[in-house]
Amino acid sequence: MSDNFQFQIPQHSERPYTISEINDGIARILEAGNTLVWVEGEISNWKPSSSGHCYFRLKDQESQIPAVIWKSSAAQLKFKPRDGDAIMAIASIRVYQKGGYYQLDIHRMQALGDGALYAAFEKLKAKLEKEGLFDPCHKKPLPVSVNRVGIITSKRGAALRDIIRVIASRSPQTDIVLIDVQVQGEKAAPEIAAAIRQMNEYGNVDCIITGRGGGSIEDLWAFNEEIVARAIYESGIPVISAVGHEVDFTIADFAADVRAPTPSVAGEIVVPDNRENARYFSTIAGRFAGASQRYFYDIQQQFNALCNRGSLKRPLRLLMELNQHKDDLEEQCCRNLGIVLQRNFSRFSAAAAKLNALSPLSVLARGYSVVTTENGTTVRSSKQVSAGMPVTIRFFDGKVRGTITSTAKDTGDTVAF
């Protein structure tokens, strides 16, 4: 059963919900949280059935809710309920899916005329809670490993037998230290408180279990006394409260470091199950053995593969082959380098020839010369010089200096082709 159940909105639903699915969903949502409550109200429409179950409504001035008390719980009632009776009850909220409504399943019920004890319970609970006796920050964690358990209860009670039976079956090597006390009556509370202090003085236990079997509120009242709550709070050894049944709550439960619903559960909480531990370690050992076997098998396979490799069988031949391969690579590298150099030299020669053809020196080599004035200006026309002007004449293989003696206009064709 999912603790996170939610109804899907219509846009996300593939089909409509049936009425049964609606009721089942409501039940799942309700049961995901705490459903155990302490309630008071007035009985209305009380109807015992032939099966022994009793059906009625519990109401106050503004509302009402269906309720049922099953045969086993009805047989323990100490009064005969009637319409109009004011009662207090411990109940669970439950959805009756077939009928499509929620109801209270009554576990314990008491006439409100006996409510003085409940009032005293609430008053003391509020007082101690205000003082911080129930604050979770004061709760001591149970030890991981418990070798010796201190038990404070009646040696004649069923609670002790249940605790011993569970511890013996789960962890038979665990030692038990018992302090026999009265668990109901006027002397019970002082004896329980003194035993808790005595167990702390003894000190040679890892944790303490104190409690008793089920009963009426009067039977359990010793565990609602302030002296017991303060002794539990002051204990330097973690205390497990195991009083009555799951539906029973006492002041000792709130003051204790851990509450056990029943004495048997206290035995389960305090020691691990050796059989479960043995199964767990057996499983872990099997996994370790399997993993180790696979690991060493893989190592062996790798070793065999290396042994069968030719390189390890003929290392000298491998070295010779590597040297020959190196020589091949050197020869190939030199050959490729020569090809690249020859290709680049041919490209360079062609480019040099093109540049040489365009060079002015090549023109001069064909019989031409270049005339420049004294300041280096190239003479391109006879108009740029006059008689007596010094000039420099550049030939292919050198240059001469001279002086213009005269100028004459060329009457020939001046068009350059």
N, C-alpha and C positions, 0 to 999 in steps of 0.2 A: 504494500500500500504506500503510495507516494505521499511524502510530507509536503510537497510543493504543488499539490493539485490546484488547478484553477480552471474555471469554465472559459471556453474560448468565446470571443465575441462573434456575433453573427457573420461578419465579413470573413472570418478565418475558419468557420465551421464548414466541413464538407457535407454535413446533413444535419437535420434538426435533432436535438436531444429527445430521448424518450423520457417519460415520467420516472421510470425506474432509474435511469442514468442521472436525472436531476437529483433524486433523493440520495442515490449513492454518492454523488459528488458532494452534496451538502454534508453527508456523514463523514466523508474523507477530510473535508476542510475542518469540520468541528473536531474530529479525533486527532488532527495533527497537533493540536495544542493541549493544554491541561484541561481535563473535563471533571476532575474530582473537586467538589465544592462542599462547603459547610453552609447549610441553608435553614431558615426558619420560616414558618408560615402556619396556616390554619387548614386542617383537614376538611375536605368537602367531597361528598358523593363516595364515601368509603364502600368498596364492594369486594368482599372476599370471594374467591372462586373455589370450585370444587377441587382444583389442583393444589390448593394451598397458597397460591399467589394472591396478592391483594392489590387491587387497582383503586386509585383515588385521584383527587386533584388537590394540589397544594396552592393556597392563595393568600394574598394580602388584600389591602383595601383597594388596590389599583389594578391588580393583574392576577393571573392564575396559570398553572402549568400542570399537565398530566404527570402522574407519578405511579410507580409500581414498586412493591417490595416483594421479592421472591420468597418462595417457601422457606428456604434455609434461613434467611434473615428474619422472616416473620416469626419463626419458631423461637427466636431469641428475644422477642419483645417482652418487656417486663410490665407492660400495661396493655389494656384492650382499647385500641384506637376507636374513636367515634367521631362522627361529623361535628365540627366545631372545636375539636381539640387543637390547642396550640402546641406545636412540636418543634424540636430541633433535629436535624438529620445530617448525616454524611452521605452524599449521593454523587453519582456520576451522571453527567449530561449525555444523553444518547439519542440518536435519531432512530425512530421506529419507521423503517423504510417502507414497510407494507402500507402503513396508515398515512405516511407522508407528514409526520409531525415529530417534534422532539419531545423528550420526556426525561424525568429524573428516575434513575435506578437507585433506590434507597438501599444503602448498606447497613446503616445503623440509625435508629430513630429513638428519641427520648421525649417524653412529655415536657413541655416548657415549664411545668411546675417544678421540675428537677433542674432548672436552668441556673441555679445559684452557683453550681460548680463551673459551668461554662463561663459565667460572669467573672468568677474568681480567676479562671484560666486566662481570660482575655485581659484582665487587669494586670496580672503578673507578667504576662507576655509583653504587654505594652511597656511596663516599667523596665524590664530587663532589656528589651530592644532599645529603649531610649538610652540606657547605660552603655550600649554597645556590645552586650554579651553575645549577640547573634551576628555581629558584623563578620562578613566573609574574610576580611583581612586578618582576623584573629584565628582562623581555622588552620590547624596544623595538617600537613599532608601525611598520608599513611606511608610507612617505610616500604621501599621496593621489595625488600626481603624480610620476612618475619620468621624468626626462629622460636620465639616464645610469646604466647598470648596470655594476657591476664583476663579472666572472666569474673564478673561480679554479678551474681544472681543466686537464686535458691538452688541448692544441690538436689532438691527433690522435684524441681520443675521440669516440664517438658522442654523449656527453652534450652537448658543446659544439654539435654540429650541430643537435641537437634544440632546445636553448635558442634558438640564433640563428634557426632556422626559425620557431619560435613567435613570438618577438618581432618578426621581420620581417613576419610575416603580420598580427599584431595591431596593432603600433605601429611602422611602419617608420621614423619620425622619431627613435626612441630610439637614443642612442649606446651603444656597448658598449666597455668597457675590459677587456682580457684579460690575465691573468697566467698564463703557461704553467707548470704544475707537474707533477711525477710524482704519480700517484694510487694507486700501489701499490708495495710494496717498502720497504726500510729508509729511503730518503731521502724518502719521500713525506710523512710526517707533519711533519718539520721544514720542508720546502718549503711545505707548505700553511699552517702557522702563520706562517712568515715572510711569505708573500704576503698574509695577512689584515692583518698589521701594516703592510706596505708600502702596501696599499690605503687604510688609515686615514691614513697619512702623506700620501699623495697627496690624499685628501680630496674630490676632485671627482667623486664618485659618490653617488647617492642611496641605493643599497642594494647588497649583495654576495650573489652566488649562488656557493656552493661545493659541489662534488659530483662524481659520476661515474656511469657506467652500472652495471648489475647485475653480480654475480659471487658467488663463494663467500665465506665469512666471512673467509678469508685474504686474498682480493682486496680486501675492503672494510676491512681492519683499520686502515689509516692513519687512518680517520675515527673509530676507537675509541681513539686515543691521547690521553693527558691533555694533551699540548702543544697539540693542535688544539682541544680543548674549551676550554682556558683562553684561547687566542687569540680564539675566537668570543665567549666571555663578556666579554672585555676590549674588544671592538670597540665603537667609538663609532658605527659605521654599522650599521644593521640587517642581520642575516645570515640568508639562507635556506639551509637544508641540503637538498640534493637528491641523496641517495645511493641508488643501486640502484633496486629496484622497491618496490612498495607494501608487500610483506611484509618488507622489509629494514629493520631499525632499528639505528642506530649511536649512539654517545655524542654525536657531533656533532648528531644530530637533537634530542637532549634539551637540549643547550646552546644551540642556535640560537634566534633569535627566532621563526622560522617553519619548520616542517618541510614539505617538498614530497614527496609520494610518489614522484615521478619528476622527472628534469630537465625534461621537457616541461611538467609541471604547474608547476614553478618559473617557467618563462617566462610561463605563463598568470596566475600569481599576481602577478608583479611589474609587469606592464603591462596596462592595460585594452584591450579589443578596439575599435579605432577604428571598425570596421564596425558593431559594436553601438551605439557612441556615436553614430555618424552616423544609424543608424535611430532611436535614441531621440530625438535632437534633431530629426530630421525629423518624428517623430510629435508632439513637443511643439510644434514650429513650426506644424504643421497644425492642432493643437487651438487654438493661440493665434490663428491666422488665422481659424478658424471662429468662435471666441468673439468676436473683434473685429468680424467681419462681422455677426454676430447683434446685437451691442451697438449698432453704428452704424445698423443697419437699424431697430432698435426706436426709437432716438433720432429717426431720420428720420420714422418713422410717427407718433410723438408730435408732432413739429413740424408735420407736415402736418395732423394732427387739430386742432391749435391754430389753424393758419392758416384752416381751414375753418369754425371756430366763428363764429356770427353776431355774438357779442359783440365780437370783434376786428375784424370788417368794419364794424360800425356802433356804435362806442363811444358817440357822442352820444345815439343812440336808446336805448341801454342805460341811460345815465345818467338820461334823462327817464323811462323806465319805472320805474327804481328810485325816483325822487322821487315819482312818482305812487303807487307802491305804498306808500311811506312815509306819504303823506297819507291813503290808504285805511286804513292801520293806525291812524293817529292818530284819525280819525273813528270807526272801529269801537271803539277803546279808550274814547273819551269817551262814546259811546252806551252801551256796556256798563256804564261807571262810573255814569252817570245812572240806569240801570235798577236797579243794585245799591243805590244810595243811596235811591231812591224806595221800594224794597221794604223796606229796613231802617227808613226813617222811618215807614212804615205800621205795622210791627211795634212800633216804639217808642211810637207814639201809642196803640195798643191797650193796651199794657202800662201806659202812664201813666194811661189812663182807668180801668183796673181798680184801680190803686193809689189813685187819687183817690176812687173809690167806697168804698173801705175806710178812708179817712182819717177821723180824729175830727173834723177841721175841716169835713168835708162834713156830718156829723151836726149840728154846731153851726150850720151855715148854714141848717139846716131849723128853727131856733128853739129848739134845746136849749142848755143851758149846763152848765158843770162847776163844782162847789163844792169848794174845797180848804181845809183848815185852815191855820193859821198856819205849821205845819211842812211843808206841802205834801202832806198826806195827802188823798186824794180822799174826799169824803163821799158814801157810798152809802146811808146810813140816817139817819133823824132821831135815832136813838139815839146817833150819834157826836158830836152837838153839844148845847149847852145855852145857855140865855139868857146874853147877855153875851159869848159867845165870838166873837172876830174871825174872819172868813172872807174868802176871795177867790172872786169869781164870774167865771168865764171865759166870754165870749161869742165869737161868730164873728169879730167885728171888734175885740175888745179885752177888758179885764177891769176890774172895780170891786172895791173893798174895802168890807166892811160888818160889822155886828155883829148877832148873833142876838138878837132881842128876846124871842122866846118860841118854844116848840115845841109841836106838837099831833100826836096820833096820828091817821093817816089811816085811816078806817073803811071806805074803799072797797076794791075788788078789787085785790090786789097781785100778781096773776099776770101775768107778762110774756109777751107773744106774740112 
